[in-house]
Amino acid sequence: MLKKHAGFFKSLFIISDLLILSLAWVISYEIRFYTTLIRPPLLGTPSFAGHLELLIPLLVLWVLVSKKTQLYRPRRMDSFFREFFD
């Protein structure tokens, strides 16, 4: 049963990670340029569109790195130490 739905769950995990990464990217822009938590930028505020253009390569890189490192492979049979060192 788990093997039957493994592809669905893998896709669900990848999509949820990409959505969370996108949300974090947008929130980081807001925090950096529109709050007083970090000192104001010396050269002015970059456009939000320019910031979003950098998101696409970041998402592609995330997918490539996660595929290369087998981030979403099933770990049911792995030991704790194997997962820890991965």
PyMOL Python script that loads the backbone (N, CA, C, O; Angstrom):
from pymol import cmd

cmd.read_pdbstr("""\
ATOM      1  N   MET A   1       0.824  -1.197   0.000  1.00  0.00           N
ATOM      2  CA  MET A   1       0.000   0.000   0.000  1.00  0.00           C
ATOM      3  C   MET A   1       0.869   1.261   0.000  1.00  0.00           C
ATOM      4  O   MET A   1       0.608   2.202  -0.750  1.00  0.00           O
ATOM      5  N   LEU A   2       1.911   1.273   0.854  1.00  0.00           N
ATOM      6  CA  LEU A   2       2.782   2.441   0.893  1.00  0.00           C
ATOM      7  C   LEU A   2       3.543   2.614  -0.417  1.00  0.00           C
ATOM      8  O   LEU A   2       3.735   3.730  -0.898  1.00  0.00           O
ATOM      9  N   LYS A   3       3.968   1.497  -0.979  1.00  0.00           N
ATOM     10  CA  LYS A   3       4.719   1.565  -2.229  1.00  0.00           C
ATOM     11  C   LYS A   3       3.840   2.117  -3.351  1.00  0.00           C
ATOM     12  O   LYS A   3       4.316   2.830  -4.235  1.00  0.00           O
ATOM     13  N   LYS A   4       2.578   1.783  -3.302  1.00  0.00           N
ATOM     14  CA  LYS A   4       1.630   2.234  -4.320  1.00  0.00           C
ATOM     15  C   LYS A   4       1.489   3.753  -4.317  1.00  0.00           C
ATOM     16  O   LYS A   4       1.351   4.370  -5.373  1.00  0.00           O
ATOM     17  N   HIS A   5       1.522   4.346  -3.143  1.00  0.00           N
ATOM     18  CA  HIS A   5       1.316   5.783  -3.009  1.00  0.00           C
ATOM     19  C   HIS A   5       2.618   6.558  -2.804  1.00  0.00           C
ATOM     20  O   HIS A   5       2.577   7.760  -2.544  1.00  0.00           O
ATOM     21  N   ALA A   6       3.752   5.904  -2.915  1.00  0.00           N
ATOM     22  CA  ALA A   6       5.040   6.566  -2.661  1.00  0.00           C
ATOM     23  C   ALA A   6       5.269   7.733  -3.620  1.00  0.00           C
ATOM     24  O   ALA A   6       5.747   8.785  -3.196  1.00  0.00           O
ATOM     25  N   GLY A   7       4.945   7.571  -4.883  1.00  0.00           N
ATOM     26  CA  GLY A   7       5.131   8.653  -5.854  1.00  0.00           C
ATOM     27  C   GLY A   7       4.269   9.859  -5.538  1.00  0.00           C
ATOM     28  O   GLY A   7       4.706  11.001  -5.682  1.00  0.00           O
ATOM     29  N   PHE A   8       3.039   9.600  -5.104  1.00  0.00           N
ATOM     30  CA  PHE A   8       2.140  10.696  -4.740  1.00  0.00           C
ATOM     31  C   PHE A   8       2.707  11.484  -3.567  1.00  0.00           C
ATOM     32  O   PHE A   8       2.739  12.714  -3.596  1.00  0.00           O
ATOM     33  N   PHE A   9       3.157  10.773  -2.532  1.00  0.00           N
ATOM     34  CA  PHE A   9       3.687  11.448  -1.349  1.00  0.00           C
ATOM     35  C   PHE A   9       4.996  12.177  -1.666  1.00  0.00           C
ATOM     36  O   PHE A   9       5.247  13.259  -1.135  1.00  0.00           O
ATOM     37  N   LYS A  10       5.820  11.594  -2.517  1.00  0.00           N
ATOM     38  CA  LYS A  10       7.062  12.254  -2.912  1.00  0.00           C
ATOM     39  C   LYS A  10       6.738  13.572  -3.621  1.00  0.00           C
ATOM     40  O   LYS A  10       7.356  14.597  -3.334  1.00  0.00           O
ATOM     41  N   SER A  11       5.781  13.549  -4.538  1.00  0.00           N
ATOM     42  CA  SER A  11       5.368  14.776  -5.233  1.00  0.00           C
ATOM     43  C   SER A  11       4.780  15.789  -4.268  1.00  0.00           C
ATOM     44  O   SER A  11       5.042  16.987  -4.378  1.00  0.00           O
ATOM     45  N   LEU A  12       3.993  15.310  -3.332  1.00  0.00           N
ATOM     46  CA  LEU A  12       3.392  16.191  -2.335  1.00  0.00           C
ATOM     47  C   LEU A  12       4.460  16.865  -1.482  1.00  0.00           C
ATOM     48  O   LEU A  12       4.353  18.056  -1.191  1.00  0.00           O
ATOM     49  N   PHE A  13       5.484  16.124  -1.078  1.00  0.00           N
ATOM     50  CA  PHE A  13       6.567  16.689  -0.284  1.00  0.00           C
ATOM     51  C   PHE A  13       7.354  17.729  -1.080  1.00  0.00           C
ATOM     52  O   PHE A  13       7.706  18.784  -0.553  1.00  0.00           O
ATOM     53  N   ILE A  14       7.626  17.431  -2.340  1.00  0.00           N
ATOM     54  CA  ILE A  14       8.381  18.369  -3.169  1.00  0.00           C
ATOM     55  C   ILE A  14       7.595  19.659  -3.366  1.00  0.00           C
ATOM     56  O   ILE A  14       8.147  20.751  -3.230  1.00  0.00           O
ATOM     57  N   ILE A  15       6.327  19.540  -3.682  1.00  0.00           N
ATOM     58  CA  ILE A  15       5.486  20.724  -3.892  1.00  0.00           C
ATOM     59  C   ILE A  15       5.364  21.542  -2.613  1.00  0.00           C
ATOM     60  O   ILE A  15       5.448  22.770  -2.651  1.00  0.00           O
ATOM     61  N   SER A  16       5.168  20.873  -1.483  1.00  0.00           N
ATOM     62  CA  SER A  16       5.046  21.612  -0.218  1.00  0.00           C
ATOM     63  C   SER A  16       6.358  22.306   0.135  1.00  0.00           C
ATOM     64  O   SER A  16       6.342  23.430   0.635  1.00  0.00           O
ATOM     65  N   ASP A  17       7.492  21.655  -0.118  1.00  0.00           N
ATOM     66  CA  ASP A  17       8.776  22.307   0.135  1.00  0.00           C
ATOM     67  C   ASP A  17       8.971  23.524  -0.758  1.00  0.00           C
ATOM     68  O   ASP A  17       9.464  24.554  -0.300  1.00  0.00           O
ATOM     69  N   LEU A  18       8.591  23.418  -2.019  1.00  0.00           N
ATOM     70  CA  LEU A  18       8.728  24.554  -2.930  1.00  0.00           C
ATOM     71  C   LEU A  18       7.813  25.709  -2.522  1.00  0.00           C
ATOM     72  O   LEU A  18       8.201  26.873  -2.627  1.00  0.00           O
ATOM     73  N   LEU A  19       6.617  25.398  -2.063  1.00  0.00           N
ATOM     74  CA  LEU A  19       5.707  26.455  -1.594  1.00  0.00           C
ATOM     75  C   LEU A  19       6.253  27.141  -0.345  1.00  0.00           C
ATOM     76  O   LEU A  19       6.196  28.366  -0.232  1.00  0.00           O
ATOM     77  N   ILE A  20       6.777  26.361   0.585  1.00  0.00           N
ATOM     78  CA  ILE A  20       7.337  26.924   1.817  1.00  0.00           C
ATOM     79  C   ILE A  20       8.567  27.765   1.504  1.00  0.00           C
ATOM     80  O   ILE A  20       8.746  28.842   2.073  1.00  0.00           O
ATOM     81  N   LEU A  21       9.417  27.278   0.599  1.00  0.00           N
ATOM     82  CA  LEU A  21      10.597  28.034   0.199  1.00  0.00           C
ATOM     83  C   LEU A  21      10.199  29.353  -0.463  1.00  0.00           C
ATOM     84  O   LEU A  21      10.829  30.381  -0.217  1.00  0.00           O
ATOM     85  N   SER A  22       9.169  29.332  -1.294  1.00  0.00           N
ATOM     86  CA  SER A  22       8.687  30.556  -1.947  1.00  0.00           C
ATOM     87  C   SER A  22       8.138  31.540  -0.923  1.00  0.00           C
ATOM     88  O   SER A  22       8.406  32.739  -0.995  1.00  0.00           O
ATOM     89  N   LEU A  23       7.377  31.033   0.020  1.00  0.00           N
ATOM     90  CA  LEU A  23       6.823  31.893   1.064  1.00  0.00           C
ATOM     91  C   LEU A  23       7.942  32.515   1.897  1.00  0.00           C
ATOM     92  O   LEU A  23       7.894  33.704   2.216  1.00  0.00           O
ATOM     93  N   ALA A  24       8.935  31.724   2.246  1.00  0.00           N
ATOM     94  CA  ALA A  24      10.066  32.238   3.017  1.00  0.00           C
ATOM     95  C   ALA A  24      10.821  33.306   2.233  1.00  0.00           C
ATOM     96  O   ALA A  24      11.295  34.285   2.810  1.00  0.00           O
ATOM     97  N   TRP A  25      10.933  33.119   0.920  1.00  0.00           N
ATOM     98  CA  TRP A  25      11.619  34.090   0.060  1.00  0.00           C
ATOM     99  C   TRP A  25      10.884  35.431   0.076  1.00  0.00           C
ATOM    100  O   TRP A  25      11.510  36.486   0.182  1.00  0.00           O
ATOM    101  N   VAL A  26       9.563  35.385  -0.029  1.00  0.00           N
ATOM    102  CA  VAL A  26       8.765  36.619  -0.029  1.00  0.00           C
ATOM    103  C   VAL A  26       8.812  37.287   1.349  1.00  0.00           C
ATOM    104  O   VAL A  26       8.951  38.506   1.444  1.00  0.00           O
ATOM    105  N   ILE A  27       8.699  36.500   2.399  1.00  0.00           N
ATOM    106  CA  ILE A  27       8.740  37.063   3.753  1.00  0.00           C
ATOM    107  C   ILE A  27      10.104  37.674   4.041  1.00  0.00           C
ATOM    108  O   ILE A  27      10.193  38.711   4.698  1.00  0.00           O
ATOM    109  N   SER A  28      11.169  37.040   3.553  1.00  0.00           N
ATOM    110  CA  SER A  28      12.509  37.592   3.779  1.00  0.00           C
ATOM    111  C   SER A  28      12.651  38.965   3.117  1.00  0.00           C
ATOM    112  O   SER A  28      13.304  39.852   3.665  1.00  0.00           O
ATOM    113  N   TYR A  29      12.045  39.141   1.949  1.00  0.00           N
ATOM    114  CA  TYR A  29      12.068  40.444   1.281  1.00  0.00           C
ATOM    115  C   TYR A  29      11.344  41.485   2.133  1.00  0.00           C
ATOM    116  O   TYR A  29      11.844  42.591   2.339  1.00  0.00           O
ATOM    117  N   GLU A  30      10.183  41.121   2.614  1.00  0.00           N
ATOM    118  CA  GLU A  30       9.400  42.043   3.438  1.00  0.00           C
ATOM    119  C   GLU A  30      10.151  42.417   4.717  1.00  0.00           C
ATOM    120  O   GLU A  30      10.191  43.587   5.097  1.00  0.00           O
ATOM    121  N   ILE A  31      10.736  41.441   5.367  1.00  0.00           N
ATOM    122  CA  ILE A  31      11.471  41.713   6.609  1.00  0.00           C
ATOM    123  C   ILE A  31      12.694  42.580   6.332  1.00  0.00           C
ATOM    124  O   ILE A  31      12.983  43.515   7.080  1.00  0.00           O
ATOM    125  N   ARG A  32      13.399  42.271   5.272  1.00  0.00           N
ATOM    126  CA  ARG A  32      14.639  42.998   4.978  1.00  0.00           C
ATOM    127  C   ARG A  32      14.390  44.445   4.604  1.00  0.00           C
ATOM    128  O   ARG A  32      15.128  45.328   5.041  1.00  0.00           O
ATOM    129  N   PHE A  33      13.377  44.704   3.814  1.00  0.00           N
ATOM    130  CA  PHE A  33      13.236  46.043   3.255  1.00  0.00           C
ATOM    131  C   PHE A  33      12.069  46.858   3.830  1.00  0.00           C
ATOM    132  O   PHE A  33      11.997  48.062   3.585  1.00  0.00           O
ATOM    133  N   TYR A  34      11.173  46.251   4.570  1.00  0.00           N
ATOM    134  CA  TYR A  34      10.008  47.005   5.042  1.00  0.00           C
ATOM    135  C   TYR A  34       9.762  46.902   6.539  1.00  0.00           C
ATOM    136  O   TYR A  34       8.670  47.231   7.002  1.00  0.00           O
ATOM    137  N   THR A  35      10.743  46.458   7.301  1.00  0.00           N
ATOM    138  CA  THR A  35      10.628  46.475   8.754  1.00  0.00           C
ATOM    139  C   THR A  35      11.858  47.162   9.330  1.00  0.00           C
ATOM    140  O   THR A  35      12.814  47.455   8.611  1.00  0.00           O
ATOM    141  N   THR A  36      11.824  47.409  10.611  1.00  0.00           N
ATOM    142  CA  THR A  36      12.964  48.044  11.268  1.00  0.00           C
ATOM    143  C   THR A  36      13.861  47.016  11.955  1.00  0.00           C
ATOM    144  O   THR A  36      14.735  47.388  12.737  1.00  0.00           O
ATOM    145  N   LEU A  37      13.659  45.741  11.676  1.00  0.00           N
ATOM    146  CA  LEU A  37      14.479  44.700  12.297  1.00  0.00           C
ATOM    147  C   LEU A  37      15.928  44.748  11.795  1.00  0.00           C
ATOM    148  O   LEU A  37      16.858  44.415  12.529  1.00  0.00           O
ATOM    149  N   ILE A  38      16.104  45.160  10.556  1.00  0.00           N
ATOM    150  CA  ILE A  38      17.430  45.254   9.947  1.00  0.00           C
ATOM    151  C   ILE A  38      17.588  46.682   9.468  1.00  0.00           C
ATOM    152  O   ILE A  38      16.629  47.291   8.995  1.00  0.00           O
ATOM    153  N   ARG A  39      18.794  47.221   9.588  1.00  0.00           N
ATOM    154  CA  ARG A  39      18.979  48.631   9.186  1.00  0.00           C
ATOM    155  C   ARG A  39      18.613  48.816   7.720  1.00  0.00           C
ATOM    156  O   ARG A  39      18.771  47.893   6.920  1.00  0.00           O
ATOM    157  N   PRO A  40      18.135  49.979   7.368  1.00  0.00           N
ATOM    158  CA  PRO A  40      17.712  50.231   5.989  1.00  0.00           C
ATOM    159  C   PRO A  40      18.865  50.045   5.003  1.00  0.00           C
ATOM    160  O   PRO A  40      20.016  50.325   5.337  1.00  0.00           O
ATOM    161  N   PRO A  41      18.566  49.579   3.804  1.00  0.00           N
ATOM    162  CA  PRO A  41      19.627  49.405   2.807  1.00  0.00           C
ATOM    163  C   PRO A  41      20.200  50.753   2.373  1.00  0.00           C
ATOM    164  O   PRO A  41      19.469  51.733   2.234  1.00  0.00           O
ATOM    165  N   LEU A  42      21.498  50.789   2.164  1.00  0.00           N
ATOM    166  CA  LEU A  42      22.160  52.042   1.792  1.00  0.00           C
ATOM    167  C   LEU A  42      21.864  52.459   0.360  1.00  0.00           C
ATOM    168  O   LEU A  42      21.849  53.651   0.053  1.00  0.00           O
ATOM    169  N   LEU A  43      21.630  51.497  -0.514  1.00  0.00           N
ATOM    170  CA  LEU A  43      21.424  51.810  -1.931  1.00  0.00           C
ATOM    171  C   LEU A  43      19.960  51.829  -2.342  1.00  0.00           C
ATOM    172  O   LEU A  43      19.661  51.845  -3.536  1.00  0.00           O
ATOM    173  N   GLY A  44      19.055  51.829  -1.395  1.00  0.00           N
ATOM    174  CA  GLY A  44      17.633  51.842  -1.720  1.00  0.00           C
ATOM    175  C   GLY A  44      17.050  50.436  -1.768  1.00  0.00           C
ATOM    176  O   GLY A  44      17.765  49.443  -1.635  1.00  0.00           O
ATOM    177  N   THR A  45      15.771  50.377  -1.957  1.00  0.00           N
ATOM    178  CA  THR A  45      15.061  49.102  -1.982  1.00  0.00           C
ATOM    179  C   THR A  45      14.964  48.568  -3.407  1.00  0.00           C
ATOM    180  O   THR A  45      14.462  49.258  -4.294  1.00  0.00           O
ATOM    181  N   PRO A  46      15.438  47.353  -3.634  1.00  0.00           N
ATOM    182  CA  PRO A  46      15.300  46.771  -4.980  1.00  0.00           C
ATOM    183  C   PRO A  46      13.838  46.437  -5.262  1.00  0.00           C
ATOM    184  O   PRO A  46      13.026  46.316  -4.346  1.00  0.00           O
ATOM    185  N   SER A  47      13.524  46.291  -6.532  1.00  0.00           N
ATOM    186  CA  SER A  47      12.137  45.999  -6.887  1.00  0.00           C
ATOM    187  C   SER A  47      11.757  44.584  -6.462  1.00  0.00           C
ATOM    188  O   SER A  47      12.589  43.678  -6.436  1.00  0.00           O
ATOM    189  N   PHE A  48      10.506  44.423  -6.136  1.00  0.00           N
ATOM    190  CA  PHE A  48      10.005  43.103  -5.744  1.00  0.00           C
ATOM    191  C   PHE A  48      10.042  42.146  -6.930  1.00  0.00           C
ATOM    192  O   PHE A  48      10.291  40.953  -6.756  1.00  0.00           O
ATOM    193  N   ALA A  49       9.799  42.657  -8.130  1.00  0.00           N
ATOM    194  CA  ALA A  49       9.842  41.824  -9.336  1.00  0.00           C
ATOM    195  C   ALA A  49      11.245  41.251  -9.545  1.00  0.00           C
ATOM    196  O   ALA A  49      11.396  40.088  -9.916  1.00  0.00           O
ATOM    197  N   GLY A  50      12.255  42.062  -9.308  1.00  0.00           N
ATOM    198  CA  GLY A  50      13.629  41.584  -9.426  1.00  0.00           C
ATOM    199  C   GLY A  50      13.940  40.517  -8.401  1.00  0.00           C
ATOM    200  O   GLY A  50      14.660  39.559  -8.682  1.00  0.00           O
ATOM    201  N   HIS A  51      13.391  40.688  -7.213  1.00  0.00           N
ATOM    202  CA  HIS A  51      13.571  39.706  -6.146  1.00  0.00           C
ATOM    203  C   HIS A  51      12.885  38.388  -6.523  1.00  0.00           C
ATOM    204  O   HIS A  51      13.418  37.308  -6.267  1.00  0.00           O
ATOM    205  N   LEU A  52      11.711  38.487  -7.129  1.00  0.00           N
ATOM    206  CA  LEU A  52      10.993  37.276  -7.537  1.00  0.00           C
ATOM    207  C   LEU A  52      11.680  36.562  -8.693  1.00  0.00           C
ATOM    208  O   LEU A  52      11.588  35.339  -8.801  1.00  0.00           O
ATOM    209  N   GLU A  53      12.364  37.299  -9.554  1.00  0.00           N
ATOM    210  CA  GLU A  53      13.086  36.664 -10.660  1.00  0.00           C
ATOM    211  C   GLU A  53      14.175  35.723 -10.156  1.00  0.00           C
ATOM    212  O   GLU A  53      14.505  34.738 -10.818  1.00  0.00           O
ATOM    213  N   LEU A  54      14.726  36.023  -9.000  1.00  0.00           N
ATOM    214  CA  LEU A  54      15.756  35.160  -8.418  1.00  0.00           C
ATOM    215  C   LEU A  54      15.167  33.912  -7.780  1.00  0.00           C
ATOM    216  O   LEU A  54      15.886  32.951  -7.504  1.00  0.00           O
ATOM    217  N   LEU A  55      13.874  33.925  -7.548  1.00  0.00           N
ATOM    218  CA  LEU A  55      13.228  32.775  -6.924  1.00  0.00           C
ATOM    219  C   LEU A  55      13.198  31.562  -7.852  1.00  0.00           C
ATOM    220  O   LEU A  55      13.365  30.432  -7.395  1.00  0.00           O
ATOM    221  N   ILE A  56      12.989  31.780  -9.128  1.00  0.00           N
ATOM    222  CA  ILE A  56      12.882  30.665 -10.081  1.00  0.00           C
ATOM    223  C   ILE A  56      14.169  29.842 -10.131  1.00  0.00           C
ATOM    224  O   ILE A  56      14.097  28.618 -10.027  1.00  0.00           O
ATOM    225  N   PRO A  57      15.355  30.466 -10.287  1.00  0.00           N
ATOM    226  CA  PRO A  57      16.573  29.646 -10.244  1.00  0.00           C
ATOM    227  C   PRO A  57      16.770  28.953  -8.894  1.00  0.00           C
ATOM    228  O   PRO A  57      17.295  27.841  -8.829  1.00  0.00           O
ATOM    229  N   LEU A  58      16.345  29.618  -7.822  1.00  0.00           N
ATOM    230  CA  LEU A  58      16.459  29.006  -6.497  1.00  0.00           C
ATOM    231  C   LEU A  58      15.609  27.745  -6.404  1.00  0.00           C
ATOM    232  O   LEU A  58      16.061  26.734  -5.865  1.00  0.00           O
ATOM    233  N   LEU A  59      14.391  27.790  -6.918  1.00  0.00           N
ATOM    234  CA  LEU A  59      13.518  26.625  -6.885  1.00  0.00           C
ATOM    235  C   LEU A  59      14.065  25.490  -7.745  1.00  0.00           C
ATOM    236  O   LEU A  59      14.009  24.323  -7.356  1.00  0.00           O
ATOM    237  N   VAL A  60      14.591  25.838  -8.910  1.00  0.00           N
ATOM    238  CA  VAL A  60      15.190  24.820  -9.785  1.00  0.00           C
ATOM    239  C   VAL A  60      16.397  24.195  -9.092  1.00  0.00           C
ATOM    240  O   VAL A  60      16.577  22.977  -9.125  1.00  0.00           O
ATOM    241  N   LEU A  61      17.214  25.021  -8.472  1.00  0.00           N
ATOM    242  CA  LEU A  61      18.385  24.518  -7.755  1.00  0.00           C
ATOM    243  C   LEU A  61      17.964  23.600  -6.618  1.00  0.00           C
ATOM    244  O   LEU A  61      18.587  22.563  -6.390  1.00  0.00           O
ATOM    245  N   TRP A  62      16.902  23.978  -5.901  1.00  0.00           N
ATOM    246  CA  TRP A  62      16.408  23.142  -4.808  1.00  0.00           C
ATOM    247  C   TRP A  62      16.010  21.754  -5.317  1.00  0.00           C
ATOM    248  O   TRP A  62      16.359  20.743  -4.706  1.00  0.00           O
ATOM    249  N   VAL A  63      15.295  21.706  -6.415  1.00  0.00           N
ATOM    250  CA  VAL A  63      14.864  20.421  -6.975  1.00  0.00           C
ATOM    251  C   VAL A  63      16.077  19.595  -7.404  1.00  0.00           C
ATOM    252  O   VAL A  63      16.132  18.395  -7.135  1.00  0.00           O
ATOM    253  N   LEU A  64      17.037  20.220  -8.060  1.00  0.00           N
ATOM    254  CA  LEU A  64      18.221  19.493  -8.520  1.00  0.00           C
ATOM    255  C   LEU A  64      19.052  18.954  -7.351  1.00  0.00           C
ATOM    256  O   LEU A  64      19.489  17.803  -7.373  1.00  0.00           O
ATOM    257  N   VAL A  65      19.264  19.776  -6.352  1.00  0.00           N
ATOM    258  CA  VAL A  65      20.060  19.346  -5.197  1.00  0.00           C
ATOM    259  C   VAL A  65      19.327  18.266  -4.413  1.00  0.00           C
ATOM    260  O   VAL A  65      19.943  17.296  -3.972  1.00  0.00           O
ATOM    261  N   SER A  66      18.031  18.422  -4.237  1.00  0.00           N
ATOM    262  CA  SER A  66      17.279  17.407  -3.485  1.00  0.00           C
ATOM    263  C   SER A  66      17.250  16.084  -4.243  1.00  0.00           C
ATOM    264  O   SER A  66      17.253  15.018  -3.627  1.00  0.00           O
ATOM    265  N   LYS A  67      17.223  16.143  -5.566  1.00  0.00           N
ATOM    266  CA  LYS A  67      17.271  14.916  -6.354  1.00  0.00           C
ATOM    267  C   LYS A  67      18.649  14.268  -6.260  1.00  0.00           C
ATOM    268  O   LYS A  67      18.758  13.050  -6.115  1.00  0.00           O
ATOM    269  N   LYS A  68      19.709  15.087  -6.343  1.00  0.00           N
ATOM    270  CA  LYS A  68      21.080  14.579  -6.272  1.00  0.00           C
ATOM    271  C   LYS A  68      21.372  13.951  -4.911  1.00  0.00           C
ATOM    272  O   LYS A  68      22.048  12.924  -4.833  1.00  0.00           O
ATOM    273  N   THR A  69      20.870  14.558  -3.848  1.00  0.00           N
ATOM    274  CA  THR A  69      21.120  14.049  -2.503  1.00  0.00           C
ATOM    275  C   THR A  69      20.080  13.033  -2.049  1.00  0.00           C
ATOM    276  O   THR A  69      20.137  12.542  -0.921  1.00  0.00           O
ATOM    277  N   GLN A  70      19.134  12.721  -2.923  1.00  0.00           N
ATOM    278  CA  GLN A  70      18.059  11.764  -2.626  1.00  0.00           C
ATOM    279  C   GLN A  70      17.309  12.137  -1.347  1.00  0.00           C
ATOM    280  O   GLN A  70      17.049  11.294  -0.488  1.00  0.00           O
ATOM    281  N   LEU A  71      16.977  13.400  -1.250  1.00  0.00           N
ATOM    282  CA  LEU A  71      16.304  13.914  -0.063  1.00  0.00           C
ATOM    283  C   LEU A  71      14.957  13.248   0.185  1.00  0.00           C
ATOM    284  O   LEU A  71      14.564  13.053   1.335  1.00  0.00           O
ATOM    285  N   TYR A  72      14.254  12.903  -0.874  1.00  0.00           N
ATOM    286  CA  TYR A  72      12.900  12.377  -0.722  1.00  0.00           C
ATOM    287  C   TYR A  72      12.819  10.863  -0.872  1.00  0.00           C
ATOM    288  O   TYR A  72      11.731  10.328  -1.088  1.00  0.00           O
ATOM    289  N   ARG A  73      13.919  10.175  -0.765  1.00  0.00           N
ATOM    290  CA  ARG A  73      13.865   8.713  -0.866  1.00  0.00           C
ATOM    291  C   ARG A  73      13.246   8.139   0.405  1.00  0.00           C
ATOM    292  O   ARG A  73      13.367   8.734   1.475  1.00  0.00           O
ATOM    293  N   PRO A  74      12.593   7.004   0.297  1.00  0.00           N
ATOM    294  CA  PRO A  74      12.013   6.384   1.495  1.00  0.00           C
ATOM    295  C   PRO A  74      13.105   5.964   2.471  1.00  0.00           C
ATOM    296  O   PRO A  74      14.139   5.435   2.063  1.00  0.00           O
ATOM    297  N   ARG A  75      12.881   6.195   3.725  1.00  0.00           N
ATOM    298  CA  ARG A  75      13.875   5.872   4.747  1.00  0.00           C
ATOM    299  C   ARG A  75      13.328   4.880   5.774  1.00  0.00           C
ATOM    300  O   ARG A  75      13.785   4.836   6.916  1.00  0.00           O
ATOM    301  N   ARG A  76      12.365   4.105   5.361  1.00  0.00           N
ATOM    302  CA  ARG A  76      11.760   3.166   6.304  1.00  0.00           C
ATOM    303  C   ARG A  76      12.744   2.112   6.789  1.00  0.00           C
ATOM    304  O   ARG A  76      12.673   1.677   7.938  1.00  0.00           O
ATOM    305  N   MET A  77      13.663   1.699   5.918  1.00  0.00           N
ATOM    306  CA  MET A  77      14.572   0.624   6.267  1.00  0.00           C
ATOM    307  C   MET A  77      15.933   1.124   6.756  1.00  0.00           C
ATOM    308  O   MET A  77      16.764   0.316   7.172  1.00  0.00           O
ATOM    309  N   ASP A  78      16.176   2.416   6.714  1.00  0.00           N
ATOM    310  CA  ASP A  78      17.457   2.962   7.148  1.00  0.00           C
ATOM    311  C   ASP A  78      17.541   3.016   8.665  1.00  0.00           C
ATOM    312  O   ASP A  78      16.535   3.157   9.361  1.00  0.00           O
ATOM    313  N   SER A  79      18.757   2.901   9.152  1.00  0.00           N
ATOM    314  CA  SER A  79      18.958   3.032  10.589  1.00  0.00           C
ATOM    315  C   SER A  79      18.985   4.516  10.956  1.00  0.00           C
ATOM    316  O   SER A  79      19.083   5.393  10.098  1.00  0.00           O
ATOM    317  N   PHE A  80      18.895   4.756  12.236  1.00  0.00           N
ATOM    318  CA  PHE A  80      18.935   6.128  12.736  1.00  0.00           C
ATOM    319  C   PHE A  80      20.262   6.781  12.358  1.00  0.00           C
ATOM    320  O   PHE A  80      20.289   7.939  11.941  1.00  0.00           O
ATOM    321  N   PHE A  81      21.357   6.044  12.503  1.00  0.00           N
ATOM    322  CA  PHE A  81      22.677   6.610  12.233  1.00  0.00           C
ATOM    323  C   PHE A  81      22.865   6.941  10.758  1.00  0.00           C
ATOM    324  O   PHE A  81      23.495   7.942  10.416  1.00  0.00           O
ATOM    325  N   ARG A  82      22.325   6.112   9.900  1.00  0.00           N
ATOM    326  CA  ARG A  82      22.422   6.376   8.450  1.00  0.00           C
ATOM    327  C   ARG A  82      21.692   7.687   8.111  1.00  0.00           C
ATOM    328  O   ARG A  82      22.210   8.528   7.377  1.00  0.00           O
ATOM    329  N   GLU A  83      20.503   7.837   8.651  1.00  0.00           N
ATOM    330  CA  GLU A  83      19.743   9.051   8.392  1.00  0.00           C
ATOM    331  C   GLU A  83      20.421  10.264   9.023  1.00  0.00           C
ATOM    332  O   GLU A  83      20.433  11.342   8.429  1.00  0.00           O
ATOM    333  N   PHE A  84      20.973  10.105  10.193  1.00  0.00           N
ATOM    334  CA  PHE A  84      21.652  11.208  10.874  1.00  0.00           C
ATOM    335  C   PHE A  84      22.840  11.694  10.054  1.00  0.00           C
ATOM    336  O   PHE A  84      23.019  12.900   9.890  1.00  0.00           O
ATOM    337  N   PHE A  85      23.652  10.778   9.538  1.00  0.00           N
ATOM    338  CA  PHE A  85      24.827  11.188   8.790  1.00  0.00           C
ATOM    339  C   PHE A  85      24.481  11.655   7.372  1.00  0.00           C
ATOM    340  O   PHE A  85      25.239  12.422   6.778  1.00  0.00           O
ATOM    341  N   ASP A  86      23.371  11.213   6.835  1.00  0.00           N
ATOM    342  CA  ASP A  86      22.918  11.739   5.534  1.00  0.00           C
ATOM    343  C   ASP A  86      22.573  13.197   5.679  1.00  0.00           C
ATOM    344  O   ASP A  86      22.171  13.836   4.707  1.00  0.00           O
TER     345      ASP A  86
END
""", "prot")
cmd.dss("prot")
cmd.show_as("cartoon", "prot")
cmd.util.cbc("prot")
cmd.orient("prot")
